[in-house]
Amino acid sequence: MYAFDYAKPASLDEAARLLADDPEAKALAGGQTYIPTLKQRLAQPTRLVDLAGIPDLATIKEEGDGLAVGAMTTHKAVAASPVVQRAFPELAYLASLIGDPAVRAMGTIGGSVANNDPAADYPVVVLTLDATVRTTKGEHRGSDFFPGMFETALEPDELIREFHIPVPEAAAWEKFRNPASRYALVSVLLVRTKDGEIRCGVGGAGPTCFRATAIEDALRSSFAPEALDGVTIDAGDLNEDIHATAAYRAHLIPVLAKRCVRRMLRR
Ligand SMILES: Cc1cc2nc3c(=O)[nH]c(=O)nc-3n(C[C@H](O)[C@H](O)[C@H](O)COP(=O)(O)OP(=O)(O)OC[C@H]3O[C@@H](n4cnc5c(N)ncnc54)[C@H](O)[C@@H]3O)c2cc1C
């Protein structure tokens, strides 16, 4: 680790000001990604701006047609929340499958979405449901928030305050996990929105999460697993690494989507 200063502001506005004053300063949430990055000397911030001392950033409440979830809410809190379990049980299930107990106890939804790891789970939710990302500078739409791998629409001194996640009428989440890291090789979130729209978000497979429109089109005609029988996904733009080829990831997407359809039909 390189040496750095440390600040623990008492408000999000003060945190944003500290970041605006120094372009080399960096926010810290649960530290599950950023602390290992520092340990490996892959980043050299002048100052860490720790968000852990800011009150009211870890709240979960129902708001209008959705859930308002504070940026510092841990995965463990989302998984255990009675509000989430009642309104959007598949989101609680998704949170319960992230990493291991230590990662879930410390990792936050804000850190996960701001980091936009291609294999992360919450970005798929934010994209698929077109959640609103509320920040210190205004709002972003989830559908425009993830331009590329590890990139977001955030400016360097912009901090996520909370998310407004519309609750779908029905949803199913399937994740094909790397057994060592528990990150997704491929994940699929299938939803029917309150307007009756079918949406299929995919994580882990490409440089960033995306909507599988071929799957959405097929399911719009017939909401049955067989509707996906002829559907193929182009492997050309997908990730290829030591864990899986692009072709294998492409194969997994309709397989997981079919499992989602079956689960939604069973309920
Ligand atoms: C072993 C392991 C397994 C994991 N498995 C999974 C998995 O299965 N699925 C999954 O989705 N994730 C997984 N993760 C990632 C983890 O869940 C965290 O969500 C992720 O590391 C980032 O969250 P954090 O709160 O720790 O953020 P930090 O590491 O503190 O920060 C990450 C980045 O986000 C920025 N940031 C943090 N908060 C904000 C904010 N409010 N506004 C703007 N920028 C902000 C920071 O500046 C930094 O650049 C895993 C991590 C580990 C170590």
The ligand as an ORCA input file, in Angstrom:
! r2SCAN-3c Opt
* xyz 0 1
  C     -14.222    -12.575     -2.628
  C     -15.233    -11.618     -3.209
  C     -16.357    -12.147     -3.819
  C     -17.307    -11.283     -4.382
  N     -18.406    -11.823     -4.987
  C     -19.329    -11.007     -5.551
  C     -20.491    -11.536     -6.177
  O     -20.735    -12.737     -6.204
  N     -21.364    -10.646     -6.722
  C     -21.167     -9.300     -6.678
  O     -21.991     -8.549     -7.187
  N     -20.084     -8.769     -6.083
  C     -19.169     -9.585     -5.515
  N     -18.078     -9.036     -4.887
  C     -17.971     -7.558     -4.825
  C     -18.562     -7.004     -3.504
  O     -19.834     -7.482     -3.380
  C     -18.668     -5.452     -3.377
  O     -19.938     -5.039     -3.791
  C     -17.741     -4.696     -4.180
  O     -16.468     -5.142     -3.776
  C     -17.821     -3.160     -4.004
  O     -18.505     -2.720     -2.847
  P     -17.785     -2.040     -1.608
  O     -18.882     -1.500     -0.792
  O     -16.872     -2.979     -0.955
  O     -17.024     -0.816     -2.315
  P     -15.500     -0.291     -2.219
  O     -14.555     -1.413     -2.471
  O     -15.290      0.487     -0.966
  O     -15.519      0.722     -3.438
  C     -15.568      0.261     -4.776
  C     -15.557      1.459     -5.725
  O     -16.786      2.155     -5.650
  C     -16.571      3.537     -5.304
  N     -17.707      3.897     -4.437
  C     -18.087      3.259     -3.304
  N     -19.210      3.805     -2.818
  C     -19.562      4.805     -3.657
  C     -20.646      5.744     -3.693
  N     -21.620      5.773     -2.764
  N     -20.692      6.641     -4.713
  C     -19.727      6.620     -5.678
  N     -18.666      5.784     -5.688
  C     -18.600      4.876     -4.698
  C     -15.211      3.573     -4.627
  O     -14.579      4.829     -4.762
  C     -14.464      2.476     -5.410
  O     -14.000      2.995     -6.639
  C     -17.119     -9.868     -4.321
  C     -15.984     -9.348     -3.692
  C     -15.050    -10.201     -3.145
  C     -13.852     -9.614     -2.456
*
